[in-house]
Amino acid sequence: MSAVLAENPIVAPLHQPSPGLWTLAWRRLRRDKVGMFSLVVVVFFILMMVGSFTGIIAKNWSREVGVSYANPAFLAGAENLEAARADIKDGAAKVPYVDLSDIDPLAPRYKEWEERTAKIKVTETPRSDTLIFGGDKWGRDVLQKAVKGAETSIFVGLVAALLATLIGTVLGAISGYAGGRVGDTLEWFYNVFTSIPYILLILAFAAVFKRGLDTIIFILAFTGWTGIYRLVRAEYIKHSSREYVKAAQAIGATHTRRMFVHILPNISHVCLVQLSQHVVSFIKAEVILSFLGLGVPVDSVSWGTMLAEAQSELVIGKWWQLAAAGISMAILVTAFSMLTDSLRDALDPKIK
């Protein structure tokens, strides 16, 4: 056989397996430079989230390492509020001492309290006048806050999108495959959810339940499954009458096996694209909820809480917290959106 192939190179080896859907999709995605760059950015943010969660980075995000509203390193020469306060204190210290013992019986204790306060300040760790990307009102590093906020926002977006995709896929599969009264009941349930404006539904649930990450994830997943359900139901209605499903029925495959072993792998690309889209929308929804005070708890940080804090900071010209949260969110959302478009093109069987 090898001699025949050597003499006739046109003859192909027998039983050569053809590449599958995912292999072809990966080849198309690798040829897409924008898609690969977006994938690298998304993977970088996910690794940053894992590093923040495990404490490798941004472990001390809540530590007050700088003065209040510490300037960024590239604005080291600019005046900050702490310097102005120090000047006021120095000016006040030069005021001559006046004996108030005849008026205030506690006056002799004032000097003792001042000495104790001075000793405490000496033992405190000195705060920096500048940080890499500036500090907030309490002197916390804005860059570390942005990294910790990325952990919260990305975690909520990923987990909520996974749960919403799971709910929408299961309900859509049952409705599209079973039809009849079961399908009508699920369609009625779907129509009830879609009849209420999405943002109002989220705000209503957020106002009722206690604030927390698990609450946000539940709200987003419970209200965001409708779009996935509609697409999966349509795909199951189309695939239920295909020949391969009839063949599986002929050999005795159960309904559950036909739904999730035979049909689901053939529509998994739809679920994957919807998952990617919902991650983007859920990250933005979490930011909006946290910005309005209905998101993460007070002792946590996310891009939404950073944007909420930045409102008052802009009045006094402190813009770096807004820039850190806004730029981080813009980069991730843009990269995820472009990756979703590239995945849609790569998984399209019509594109060779």
N, C-alpha and C positions, 0 to 999 in steps of 0.2 A: 504493500500500500504506500509506504514512504517513497519507494522508487517511482511509482506512478505519479505521486504528487510532485516529486522532483522533476520528472520529465514534463509534466503538465501543470505548471504553477497556477493555471486558471482554475483547476479543480479545487473546490473548497473542502475542508474536512467535514466528515459526516457528523450529524448531531451537534452542530455548533449552537449553543443557546443564544437566543435573542435577548437583548437588554430589556429589562423591565421598565415600568413607568417611572420609578424613582431614580433609576440609573440615568435614563434619558433626561429627566428633569434636572438632575445634578449637573449633567453635562451642559445643558442649556444655561443653567444659572452661573456656571463657571465662566462661560463666554460673555456674560453680562457684567461689565466692569462696574457699573453703578450698583447693581445688585450685590456684588461681592464686597464692594466698599461699605455698603450699608450693613451687610452681614457682619463685617469686622467691627463696625461701630456698635452694633447691637450686642455682639458677644462681649465687647469691652465693657459696656455698661452692666451687663449681667454679671461678669466677673467682679466688677466693682461692687455690685450689690452683695455678692457672696462674701467678698472680703470685708465689707462693712458689717455684715451679719455675724461673721465669725470673729470679729474684733481685730482683724489684721490691719485695717485702716479705719480712720475716723473713730477710734475707740474713745478718744477724749474730746468728742465734739461739744459736750456740755461744759467743759472746763473753761473758766474765765481767765484766758491767758493774755489778753490785751486790755488796754484801757477802753473806756466806753467809746464806741464808734471809731476804733483804731483805723487809721488810714491804710490803704493797700501799700505794698512795698514800692510800687512805681509812683506813689504820691508821698514819699517819705518826707519831703520838705514842706508839705502843706500843713497848715495849722489844724489842730483838732480840738474838740470840746474839752478834753481833759487838761490840755495845756492852758486853756483859758481859765478853767476852774482853779488850777494851781496858781496862776497869777493872782486871782482874786484872794485865795487863801494867804499867799505871801504878803499881799498888801494889807490884809486884815491882821496878819501877825505883827506888822510894824506899828500898830496902834498902841500907844502907851497904856500900861496897865493902870487900872483905876481900882482902888480899894472899895469894895461894895459890902464889906462885912457889917456896916451899920444898917444897911438897907435889906440885904439878903443874907439870912443866917447860913445858907449853904455855900456862900462865896468862898470860904476857905477850902472847900472840897474841890472846887473847879480845877485848880492847878494840879491837884493829885490825879483827877480823872484825865486831864490832858496828858500827863506823863504816862499813865497806863495805856492810853490810846496810842501814843507815840511808840511805846515798846511793842504793842501788837502789830503796828504797821511795819516795824523793822523786821519782825519775824516772818511777815507775809512774803510770798514769792513775788518779786518785782514783775510788773506787767509791761508788756512791750508796747511801744508807741505805734508800731506798724506790724501788720500781719501780711501773709502772702497775698490774700485777696481782701484784706480788710476785716473788721470786726463789727459785731452788732452792738445793740444798746448795752448789753451786759459784758462785752468784751470777748465773746465767743468767736472762734475762727469761722468766718463765713464759708471758706472753702470746705472745711470739714462738715459744716452743716449741710452744704449742698450734696456732699457724698452721702451723708446719713439720710438726707431727704430723698435721694435717688433710691436708696434701699427700700424705704417705705413705699414710694410711688410705684416703683417697678414691681415689688412684691405684690402689692394690691392688684396692679394691672394683670400680672401673669396668672395669679391664682384665681381671681374673679373671672378672667377670660377662659381658663380651663374649665371651671365649674359651669359657666354659661354655655360653653361648647358641649360639655357632657349632657347637660339638661336638654338643650335644643336638639342634639343629635338623637338622644334616646326617644324623646317625644315625637320628633319628626319621623323617625324610623317606624315607630308604632302606628302613627297616624297614616303615613303613606303606604305602609305594607298591609295593615289590617283593613283600613277603610271602614265603611259601614257606620254603625253607631259609635264605635270607638273613635273613628276618625272625625265624626261630626262633633263629638264631645270635646275632643282636643282642639278642634277648629273654633268652637265657641269659647273655650278658655283662652286661646290665642287672640281672638277678636276683642275679648274683654281687656286684655293687657294693652293691645295696640290702640284701643279707643281713647286711652288716657295719654296725654302728652308725656313723653319720656322723662324730661327734666322735672316735671311736676311730680311724677311718680317717685323718682329718686328722692326729691326733697321731702315728700310726705313720709316715706319710710325713714329717712335720716332724722327727721324731727321727732319721730315716735320712739325709736330704739336708742339705747345707750351708746354713747360714742366709743369707738374702738376699732381696731383693724379688722377683727372678725365681723363686726357689724357692717363695715363698709363693703367687705368682700361679699357678704350675704346679700346686701342690698343690690350691688351691681350685678351679681350673678342671677339673682331672682328676677331682676327687671330687664336683663340684657339677652335673654335666650331666644327672643321672638324672631329676630332676623335669621339666625341659624336654623331654627325650626322650619321656617318657610322654605328655605332652599333645600334642606335635607328631605323634607316631605315631598317636594316636587321630584327630587332625584329618585326616591324610593318608589313613587308611583310609576316613574319611567322604567326603572330597572326590574320591577316585580314581574313584568311580563316578558322579560328577556329569556333567550333560550337556555342560558347557563343556569338560571334560577329554576326553570322547568326541569332541567336535567337533574339538578340537586333534589328536587321534589320527587322525581322518578326513582332515585336510588334510596329514598327514605329519610332524607335530611329533615330535621324538625324545623318549625317556623323560626325558632330562635337562632338556629344555626344558619338558616338561609338569610336571616336579617343581618346578623353581625359577623358571620364568617365568609359568606359569599358576596353579599351586596355591599357591605360597609367598606371593604378594601377598595372597591371600585369607585367610591365617592369620597374617599378620605381626603383627596386633594381639595375638595370644596370645604371640608371641615378645617383643614389646615389654613387656608386663605382666610376664612372667617375668624379663626383663632387669632391670626396676626392682626386683622382689622380691629378686633375687640380689645386687644391689648392696648392699642393706641387710644381708642375711645374711653376705655376704663381709666387709663392714666390721667387723661384730661378730666374725667368726671371726678376722680379722687382729688385732684388739685382744686377743682371748683368747690367741692364740699369742704375741704380743709380751709380754703380761703374764706368761706362763709361761716366758719366756726362749727360746721356739722360733721367734720371728718375725724382726723386722728385726735387722741387725747392731748391734754395740755402739756404733759411731760414728754411728748414725742415731737418729732419734727418731720415735715415733708415739704415738698416744693410749694404746696398751697399755703402752709403756715408761714413760710419765708416770704412769700408774696404779700401776705396779709400784714406782716411786720414792716415790710418795705414801704407801705403807704405813708406811715408817719415819718419814716426816715427821709423820704424824698423832700418833705417840707423843709428840712434843714440841710439839704444838699448831699445826703449820704445815699448814694445810688448803688453801691457795690453788692448789697444783698439781693436787690432786684435783678441786677445783671447776672449774678451767679445762678440764681434759681431759673431765671428766664432763658438764659443761654443753654443751660443743661437740659431743660425741658424741650427747647426748640430743636437741639441736636438729636436727642433721642426720638422724639416724635417724627421728625423729618426722616431719619434713618429707617425707622420702623415702617413708615408709609411707603418709602421707596422700595424697601425689601418686600412689602406686600405686593406691590405692582410687579416686581421681578418674579416673585413666586407664582403669581397668577399667570404670567407669560410662560414661565418654565413648566408649569403643570398642565398647560393647555395642550391636549393631544393633537390639535390641528397644526401646531407649530413644529416643524421638523428641525 
